[in-house]
Amino acid sequence: MRQPRPLSTHLALFAARIGVPLLLLALLVGWGSLGEERARIDRQAQRLVGDLAANVERELAALTATAQTLATANAIVRDDNYERFYQRAKAIQIRGGGWVVVSDRTGQQFVNTLVPWGTPLIRQPVPDVDPAIYDRGETYVSDPFVGNTAGKRVFVVAVPVRDPQGAIRYGLALVLPAEHLTRTLREVALPEGWIAAVNDRKHTIAARTLNPERSVGRPMAEAGRRLTEAVPPGTGGLWKDIVTLEGDPVRGAYHRMPNGWLVSASATHAVYEAPVWRLLGVGTTFLVAFVAASVVMASLVGRRILLALRGLSFKAEALMRNEVVEPPVTPIAEFNAVIAIIRKTAEDIRRRDEHRTLLINELNHRVKNTLATVQSLARRTFRTADPALYRTFEARLIALSASHTLLTETNWSGANIHDVVNCEARIYGGRVTLAGEDVVVPPKVALGLAIIVHELATNAAKHGALSTTEGRVALSWTLRDGTLDLVWRESEGPVVSAPARQGFGTALMRTTAEGELAGTIRTDYQPGGLRCEIRIPLDMNVSAYERVPELA
């Protein structure tokens, strides 16, 4: 059988059985919200990468326009006056802190506004730029590279310079520090925890908003390269679980610009996992709040029910004491109905008990009168017989009367075994010792034990240990599993032996123990004294009427 639990625990479990499905439903809703939140992050990444690509393209377009304007200057086209062109170009404020370089097909520079006029200029062919300018006559934006004159990473926006006949004579390039691309990215406001980057055609990081001083010039993440290397210009997509140079997984979007550069906007792990932690936080808060609310509500409701139960217990205790009282009305209608039934039952039981007490008193009175009549009849009947016979009969009658008196004092609800056997033992003073726990035996057993102990004591007084001054008797009993075991042991008396024939007293004990009380009796006539063992099942000697209080 399960260990009983307090009422508050049952109420809390009841609340949990209701709340768990709601909690699961909340988790399903939260999981759906989590998917929607991640979709929102993907949409935000696509919007950001579009803004970043557009801003970079606008910046390159502005630089291209400046380069094309300078390429039409007369000083460089018709006059080959490099100094005058140098002075004019030097006066122009190039965006991003850039400078102007004019060179021919071999890479020989004629103008470089980064250095003072007259400084010897180097020859530095740019493999990607020169074919585009001189062979295809295109405007070209290079990937970042380390410039020999600048001594740092730069990129160029180059345009062809044509003579009046349309032939390409020079290449004019606006040279800009590579960090200008990073500044261009940062012009777009990025949410906290987001990273923007530009990767060139060789999958090298050209610009980056996070740690550009350590990341620019390094290869992009291998997983990102494999995912995007075949993406054509003007298209893009989403990526996730790409690990940055710092080892942080990101989720975001990318877009391939017309010039082949790849622009990306990515949310770090802390950003795209934040909804998960928010969901866990909200779920944990909800769970804790629900459990706390369940405990509080169970406690409050349990307190009201316990208050009602106390009223019910008060009624039940009153019923046990055979009293009828009016406790305060409980806050629970069903309990009030039960209390009303208990009150009515208590009134009925009290009336029946009063009636039963009246009948018992009347029966006791009649039994006493009957015993007195029997004693008078016996005295007259045995007037001419042996006086010893009358004394034997009268002793038995007195023992029976004594047990009736004990039961009368308890309204025949039972008697303590010690009181029953002591009625006979006290006649012999301290020579009969009693040992055993306090056991209340049913009336039927009390009457039977009175007869059996009387016969044992009478036999001991005539033939056994109580027939001498040194003899002793020890009477002990134990109760185990509803069975009463008694042992009568005589000692220090005369040597005894089994009688040749069974007397009336022995027959009376056996009839009483086995016939009346459904028990057993065993006598052992040992040389040192009689030993008698009696076993009586108490449950089999309780009448249906006597069981009613126990069941109630």
Secondary structure as GFF3:
##gff-version 3
##sequence-region A 1 552
A	DSSP	alpha_helix	7	71	.	.	.	ID=ss1
A	DSSP	alpha_helix	74	77	.	.	.	ID=ss2
A	DSSP	alpha_helix	82	91	.	.	.	ID=ss3
A	DSSP	three_ten_helix	95	97	.	.	.	ID=ss4
A	DSSP	beta_strand	99	103	.	.	.	ID=ss5
A	DSSP	beta_strand	109	112	.	.	.	ID=ss6
A	DSSP	alpha_helix	129	130	.	.	.	ID=ss7
A	DSSP	pi_helix	131	135	.	.	.	ID=ss8
A	DSSP	beta_strand	140	141	.	.	.	ID=ss9
A	DSSP	beta_strand	145	146	.	.	.	ID=ss10
A	DSSP	beta_strand	153	162	.	.	.	ID=ss11
A	DSSP	beta_strand	168	177	.	.	.	ID=ss12
A	DSSP	alpha_helix	179	186	.	.	.	ID=ss13
A	DSSP	beta_strand	194	199	.	.	.	ID=ss14
A	DSSP	beta_strand	205	208	.	.	.	ID=ss15
A	DSSP	alpha_helix	212	215	.	.	.	ID=ss16
A	DSSP	alpha_helix	222	228	.	.	.	ID=ss17
A	DSSP	beta_strand	236	243	.	.	.	ID=ss18
A	DSSP	beta_strand	249	256	.	.	.	ID=ss19
A	DSSP	beta_strand	262	268	.	.	.	ID=ss20
A	DSSP	alpha_helix	269	272	.	.	.	ID=ss21
A	DSSP	alpha_helix	274	320	.	.	.	ID=ss22
A	DSSP	alpha_helix	333	381	.	.	.	ID=ss23
A	DSSP	three_ten_helix	382	384	.	.	.	ID=ss24
A	DSSP	alpha_helix	387	409	.	.	.	ID=ss25
A	DSSP	beta_strand	415	416	.	.	.	ID=ss26
A	DSSP	alpha_helix	417	425	.	.	.	ID=ss27
A	DSSP	three_ten_helix	426	431	.	.	.	ID=ss28
A	DSSP	beta_strand	432	436	.	.	.	ID=ss29
A	DSSP	beta_strand	440	441	.	.	.	ID=ss30
A	DSSP	alpha_helix	443	462	.	.	.	ID=ss31
A	DSSP	three_ten_helix	465	467	.	.	.	ID=ss32
A	DSSP	beta_strand	472	480	.	.	.	ID=ss33
A	DSSP	beta_strand	483	491	.	.	.	ID=ss34
A	DSSP	alpha_helix	504	510	.	.	.	ID=ss35
A	DSSP	pi_helix	511	516	.	.	.	ID=ss36
A	DSSP	beta_strand	520	526	.	.	.	ID=ss37
A	DSSP	beta_strand	529	537	.	.	.	ID=ss38
A	DSSP	three_ten_helix	539	541	.	.	.	ID=ss39
A	DSSP	alpha_helix	544	551	.	.	.	ID=ss40
###
